[in-house]
Amino acid sequence: MRNLLACATLAVALLPYQDPNLSQRSPGNPLRWVEGAPNATSEVKNDAKIEGLKTDDVHVYVSLIEIKDTEYNRVWMQIANHGKTPIEFDPQSVVLVNVGKEKTLSAEPAAKAANAVVKYGEAKSQELSSAKCENMIAQQCQPNNAQLQVAKQIAAYSAQQAQWIRDNAFAKTTLAPGDQAQGVVVFKKEKKAADYIVRCPVGAQTFEFPQSAQNKAPSYD
């Protein structure tokens, strides 16, 4: 019995020490952002909350916000390699985990999202520029100048949003020591506001950030 107790005591003593103030590691060993942890940062810029996690080898910063008047949210990311070996990053490996539903959302390829934004805007523009006849007997109806102007603005705005996605998309990359990169990863909105975990595999490590989204439907207000 004494030998068993001695072995158990030794086993506990040999367990690695985990500082309770450091960001937590959940199953599978991801490093999760925790408010107030010494390796975690938080700031607000342009009404967007930016969370950061730092290790000896890599610093990762994340912010989740909607792309206005589109069906997409975007996750802005900045990655800096502070280690001595290259770090690989594939933006399509980033996922959103819906905390309430325990549902995982995959990233949308930037080109596909941009094309969808253009099509959505064109459809809305066509809808607004279509004639609405108040008199059912009328043989012909034409949209007024105000309707045509709004329709053109929506089409142009959607095209700009789509181009912004193309221009700012985070490309698959390998960061050399001392390098950093930034860009956006896009996700299709859900129908209701939700709390998410942004899960980002970077090199051999996985980082997790709690973020929220309103998931507002496009309104063009």
C-alpha positions in Angstrom: 0.0 0.0 0.0 2.8 2.4 0.9 4.5 1.7 -2.5 1.2 2.5 -4.3 0.8 5.8 -2.4 4.4 6.7 -3.1 3.9 6.1 -6.8 0.7 8.1 -7.0 2.4 11.0 -5.2 5.3 10.9 -7.6 3.0 10.8 -10.6 1.2 13.9 -9.4 4.5 15.7 -8.8 5.6 15.0 -12.3 2.5 16.4 -14.0 3.3 19.6 -15.9 2.4 22.8 -14.1 -0.3 24.9 -15.8 -0.4 28.6 -14.8 -4.1 29.4 -14.2 -3.5 32.9 -15.5 -2.5 31.7 -19.0 -5.0 31.2 -21.8 -6.6 27.8 -21.5 -6.0 24.8 -23.7 -9.2 22.8 -24.6 -9.2 19.2 -25.7 -6.9 18.6 -28.7 -4.6 21.3 -27.2 -5.8 24.4 -28.9 -4.8 27.6 -27.2 -7.9 29.6 -26.3 -8.1 33.3 -25.6 -9.0 34.2 -22.0 -9.7 37.7 -20.8 -6.9 39.0 -18.6 -4.4 36.2 -19.4 -0.8 37.5 -19.8 -0.5 36.0 -23.3 -3.8 37.4 -24.4 -4.5 41.0 -25.7 -7.7 42.8 -26.4 -8.5 46.2 -28.0 -11.3 47.9 -29.9 -10.7 49.6 -33.2 -13.5 51.1 -35.4 -16.1 49.4 -33.2 -14.5 46.0 -33.8 -13.0 43.9 -30.9 -9.6 42.6 -31.8 -8.3 39.6 -29.7 -4.7 38.5 -29.7 -2.8 35.5 -28.5 1.0 35.3 -28.2 3.4 32.4 -27.9 7.2 32.3 -28.2 6.9 31.4 -31.9 3.8 33.2 -33.2 1.4 36.1 -32.5 -2.2 35.8 -33.9 -4.8 38.6 -33.9 -8.5 38.1 -34.8 -11.6 40.2 -35.3 -15.1 39.0 -36.5 -17.4 41.6 -38.1 -20.0 41.6 -40.8 -19.4 42.8 -44.4 -22.2 45.3 -44.5 -25.2 44.6 -46.8 -23.9 41.2 -47.8 -24.7 37.6 -46.7 -21.2 37.3 -45.2 -19.2 37.9 -42.1 -15.5 38.3 -42.3 -12.7 37.3 -39.9 -9.8 39.6 -40.1 -6.5 38.0 -39.1 -2.9 39.1 -38.6 -0.2 36.5 -38.1 3.4 37.2 -37.1 6.2 34.6 -37.1 8.5 35.2 -34.1 10.1 31.8 -34.3 13.1 30.3 -36.0 11.3 28.1 -38.6 8.7 28.9 -41.3 5.0 28.7 -40.4 2.4 27.5 -42.9 -1.1 29.0 -42.9 -4.2 28.0 -45.0 -7.1 30.4 -44.5 -9.5 27.6 -45.6 -8.6 25.7 -42.5 -10.2 28.4 -40.3 -13.6 27.6 -39.0 -16.4 29.2 -36.9 -17.9 27.1 -34.1 -21.4 28.1 -33.2 -21.2 27.8 -29.4 -25.0 27.5 -28.9 -25.6 24.9 -31.6 -22.2 23.2 -31.4 -22.2 23.6 -35.2 -19.0 24.2 -37.3 -19.0 26.6 -40.2 -16.4 26.3 -42.9 -14.7 29.2 -44.6 -16.1 30.3 -48.0 -13.5 30.7 -50.8 -13.1 34.4 -51.4 -13.8 34.2 -55.1 -17.0 32.3 -54.6 -18.2 34.8 -51.9 -17.3 37.8 -54.1 -19.3 36.4 -57.0 -22.3 35.7 -54.7 -22.2 39.3 -53.4 -22.3 40.6 -57.0 -25.2 38.3 -57.9 -27.2 39.2 -54.8 -26.7 42.9 -55.4 -27.7 42.6 -59.1 -30.9 40.7 -58.1 -31.8 43.4 -55.6 -31.1 46.1 -58.1 -33.3 44.4 -60.7 -36.1 44.1 -58.1 -36.0 47.8 -57.2 -35.8 48.9 -60.9 -38.8 46.8 -61.9 -41.9 48.7 -62.6 -44.6 48.7 -60.0 -48.0 49.5 -61.5 -50.5 51.1 -59.2 -53.2 50.8 -61.9 -53.7 47.2 -62.9 -55.3 48.4 -66.2 -52.2 50.2 -67.3 -50.6 48.6 -70.4 -47.0 49.9 -69.6 -45.3 50.9 -66.4 -41.9 52.5 -66.0 -39.8 52.8 -62.8 -39.3 56.5 -61.7 -35.9 58.2 -61.6 -35.5 57.7 -57.9 -36.0 53.9 -58.2 -33.5 53.7 -61.1 -31.0 55.7 -59.1 -31.2 53.5 -56.0 -31.0 50.4 -58.2 -27.8 51.6 -59.8 -26.3 52.5 -56.4 -27.0 49.1 -55.0 -25.4 47.3 -58.0 -22.3 49.5 -57.8 -22.1 49.1 -54.0 -22.3 45.3 -54.2 -19.6 45.3 -56.9 -17.4 47.4 -54.6 -18.0 45.0 -51.7 -17.1 42.1 -53.8 -13.9 43.7 -55.0 -13.0 44.4 -51.4 -13.3 40.7 -50.6 -11.1 39.8 -53.5 -8.5 42.5 -52.6 -8.3 41.7 -48.9 -8.7 37.9 -48.9 -6.0 36.1 -46.8 -4.1 33.9 -49.3 -2.5 30.6 -48.3 1.1 31.4 -47.3 4.3 30.3 -45.6 5.7 32.9 -43.2 9.4 33.0 -42.9 10.9 33.9 -39.5 10.3 37.6 -38.9 7.5 37.8 -41.5 3.9 38.7 -40.9 0.7 38.7 -43.0 -2.9 39.8 -42.7 -6.1 39.4 -44.5 -9.8 38.3 -44.2 -11.5 34.9 -44.2 -15.2 35.0 -45.0 -18.1 33.0 -43.7 -21.8 32.8 -44.7 -24.0 34.4 -42.2 -26.5 32.4 -40.1 -30.1 33.6 -39.6 -29.7 34.7 -36.0 -27.1 36.4 -33.8 -24.7 33.9 -32.4 -21.6 33.5 -30.2 -18.7 31.8 -32.0 -15.3 30.3 -31.4 -12.9 31.3 -34.2 -10.6 28.3 -34.6 -7.4 29.0 -36.5 -4.7 26.4 -37.2 -1.4 28.2 -37.7 1.6 26.0 -38.3 1.6 23.2 -35.7 -0.6 25.2 -33.3 -4.3 25.9 -33.1 -5.7 29.2 -31.7 -9.2 29.8 -30.5 -10.9 33.2 -30.0 -14.5 33.8 -28.7 -16.3 36.3 -30.9 -19.9 37.3 -31.6 -21.9 38.2 -34.7 -25.3 39.9 -35.2 -25.7 38.1 -38.6 -27.8 41.0 -40.0 -29.6 40.4 -43.3 -28.7 42.8 -46.1 -31.0 45.8 -46.0 -29.3 48.5 -48.1 -30.5 51.2 -45.7 
